[in-house]
Amino acid sequence: MLGIINNPAIAMYVAAAVALVVMIGFFGYLWRMDRSVRELQRALDAEQIPARDAAQTPSVIEREPLRPQRIEKELSDGLNRR
């Protein structure tokens, strides 16, 4: 096996074959993922979930701004020294 890798002509073919196998695996993975997403989309479409009305949801401007919340620290964490 070591003689195959040392020969530059054969090493190129081995590298190309490895790259081809990796690319086939990657595109197979993408194809499988696309098929899964399509099945999920069909399931969601079959449920016929009613879309929210634009009048029901407040716009970004009308929403109440986020306020920082107070985080209570534990006194036993060793960082708080009084």
Secondary structure, 3 states (H helix, E strand, C coil): CHHHHHCHHHHHHHHHHHHHHHHHHHHHHHHHHHHHHHHHHHHHHHHCCCCCCCCCCCCCCCCCCCCCCCCCCCHHHCCCCC
